[in-house]
Amino acid sequence: MKAKLYVAVAVAALLCSAAQFLTVTAQSSTHERHTFTPDTIPWGPPPPFVAPGAQFAVLEGDPGASHGDYTVRLKMPDGYQIAPHFHPLRENVTIISGTFKVGMGDTFDKKKMAAFTAGSFAFLDPDMHHYAMACGETIVQVHGSSPLQFNYINPEDDPSKSK
């Protein structure tokens, strides 16, 4: 009788272990699509509303969708500038590396910019007019609600309209 009990417990343990392994295996492919290490971030060219020269990566969601959440990263070379603009929805920005300078207003003025180093976070409410510049290679992560939209103060600054 004890032998049958031990066999039953062993079989049950084996089945539980197999089920747990299969669950982990099934989740790993999904998990891999939802996690990134610095070397697996899918960098590519920026969208047309951002000036050429930077690299852009979508980590989550679709920033161009009519609704939903998104998380993107923008990698900028030293001196890269983003002209005065605003967004119709809140923008949440985390500085991952480098120094990101931000100024408020309708005119780009380096003297009026505040410097934010790696680890800094800021959020800009809808319609706040601002501009930015990278000091050293800089990576920022932006997240919010779709659609991500840039409205340039001066329409001539909009890279998507310059052709």
C-alpha positions as CSV (number, residue, x, y, z in Angstrom):
1,M,0.0,0.0,0.0
2,K,2.8,2.4,0.9
3,A,4.6,1.6,-2.4
4,K,1.5,2.6,-4.4
5,L,1.2,5.9,-2.4
6,Y,4.9,6.7,-3.0
7,V,4.5,6.0,-6.7
8,A,1.3,8.2,-6.9
9,V,3.1,11.1,-5.1
10,A,6.1,10.7,-7.4
11,V,3.9,10.8,-10.5
12,A,2.0,13.8,-9.2
13,A,5.2,15.6,-8.5
14,L,6.5,14.8,-11.9
15,L,3.3,16.1,-13.6
16,C,3.4,19.3,-11.5
17,S,7.1,19.8,-12.5
18,A,6.3,19.2,-16.2
19,A,3.4,21.6,-16.0
20,Q,5.5,24.3,-14.4
21,F,8.2,23.8,-17.0
22,L,5.7,24.0,-19.9
23,T,4.2,27.2,-18.4
24,V,7.6,28.8,-18.1
25,T,8.5,27.8,-21.6
26,A,5.2,29.1,-23.0
27,Q,5.6,32.4,-21.2
28,S,9.3,33.0,-22.2
29,S,8.5,33.8,-25.8
30,T,5.9,36.4,-24.7
31,H,8.2,37.6,-22.0
32,E,11.0,38.2,-24.5
33,R,8.8,40.4,-26.5
34,H,8.0,42.5,-23.5
35,T,11.5,43.0,-22.0
36,F,14.6,44.7,-23.3
37,T,18.2,44.8,-22.3
38,P,20.2,47.7,-23.7
39,D,21.6,45.6,-26.5
40,T,18.2,44.4,-27.6
41,I,16.4,47.7,-28.0
42,P,15.1,48.0,-31.6
43,W,16.7,51.3,-32.6
44,G,15.7,52.8,-36.0
45,P,15.2,56.1,-37.7
46,P,13.0,58.7,-35.9
47,P,9.5,59.3,-37.1
48,P,9.1,62.2,-39.6
49,F,8.0,64.7,-36.9
50,V,11.4,64.4,-35.3
51,A,14.5,65.8,-37.0
52,P,16.9,63.3,-38.6
53,G,20.0,62.4,-36.8
54,A,18.4,60.8,-33.7
55,Q,17.5,57.1,-33.3
56,F,14.1,56.0,-32.1
57,A,12.8,52.8,-30.5
58,V,9.2,51.8,-29.7
59,L,9.3,49.7,-26.5
60,E,5.6,49.4,-25.9
61,G,2.3,50.1,-27.7
62,D,1.9,52.3,-30.8
63,P,2.6,56.0,-30.3
64,G,0.7,56.7,-33.5
65,A,-2.5,54.9,-32.5
66,S,-5.7,56.8,-31.7
67,H,-5.6,55.5,-28.1
68,G,-3.6,53.3,-25.8
69,D,-0.3,53.6,-23.9
70,Y,3.1,53.8,-25.5
71,T,6.7,53.9,-24.3
72,V,9.5,55.0,-26.7
73,R,13.1,56.0,-26.4
74,L,15.0,58.7,-28.3
75,K,18.8,58.5,-28.7
76,M,20.3,61.8,-29.6
77,P,23.8,62.8,-30.6
78,D,25.5,65.7,-28.8
79,G,24.0,69.0,-29.8
80,Y,20.8,67.5,-31.2
81,Q,17.9,70.0,-30.8
82,I,14.2,69.8,-30.7
83,A,12.5,73.1,-31.7
84,P,9.8,74.7,-29.6
85,H,6.6,72.6,-29.6
86,F,3.8,71.2,-27.5
87,H,1.8,68.0,-27.2
88,P,-2.0,67.7,-26.8
89,L,-1.5,65.0,-24.2
90,R,0.7,64.7,-21.2
91,E,4.3,63.7,-21.9
92,N,6.4,61.8,-19.2
93,V,10.1,61.9,-19.7
94,T,12.9,59.9,-18.0
95,I,16.5,60.6,-18.8
96,I,18.3,57.3,-19.2
97,S,21.8,58.6,-20.1
98,G,23.5,61.9,-20.9
99,T,22.2,65.3,-20.1
100,F,18.9,66.6,-21.5
101,K,18.4,70.3,-21.5
102,V,14.8,71.6,-21.5
103,G,13.5,75.2,-21.9
104,M,10.0,76.5,-21.7
105,G,8.5,78.9,-24.1
106,D,8.1,79.7,-27.8
107,T,11.7,80.6,-28.6
108,F,14.7,78.4,-28.4
109,D,17.0,80.1,-25.9
110,K,20.0,78.1,-24.6
111,K,20.4,80.5,-21.6
112,K,17.0,79.6,-20.3
113,M,17.4,75.8,-20.3
114,A,17.6,73.6,-17.3
115,A,19.8,70.5,-17.4
116,F,18.5,67.1,-16.4
117,T,21.0,64.3,-16.0
118,A,20.5,60.5,-16.0
119,G,17.9,59.3,-13.6
120,S,15.9,62.6,-13.8
121,F,12.1,62.5,-14.5
122,A,9.7,65.2,-15.6
123,F,6.2,65.4,-17.0
124,L,4.8,68.1,-19.2
125,D,1.1,68.8,-19.1
126,P,-0.8,69.2,-22.4
127,D,-0.1,72.4,-24.3
128,M,3.1,73.3,-22.3
129,H,5.4,75.0,-24.9
130,H,8.9,73.6,-24.6
131,Y,12.1,72.8,-26.5
132,A,15.1,70.6,-25.8
133,M,18.8,69.8,-26.5
134,A,21.1,66.9,-25.9
135,C,24.5,67.5,-24.2
136,G,26.6,64.5,-25.0
137,E,24.9,61.4,-26.4
138,T,21.6,61.4,-24.6
139,I,18.8,58.8,-24.3
140,V,15.4,59.7,-23.0
141,Q,12.4,57.5,-22.5
142,V,9.0,59.0,-23.1
143,H,5.7,57.3,-22.1
144,G,2.1,58.4,-22.2
145,S,-1.2,58.0,-23.9
146,S,-1.4,57.7,-27.7
147,P,-1.3,59.5,-30.0
148,L,2.2,61.0,-29.5
149,Q,1.9,64.2,-31.5
150,F,4.3,67.2,-31.9
151,N,2.8,70.6,-32.6
152,Y,5.7,72.9,-33.5
153,I,5.3,76.6,-32.6
154,N,6.9,77.6,-35.8
155,P,5.5,75.4,-38.6
156,E,8.8,75.8,-40.5
157,D,10.5,73.8,-37.7
158,D,8.4,70.7,-38.4
159,P,10.7,68.2,-40.1
160,S,7.7,66.3,-41.6
161,K,6.8,69.5,-43.6
162,S,10.2,70.3,-44.9
163,K,10.2,68.6,-48.3
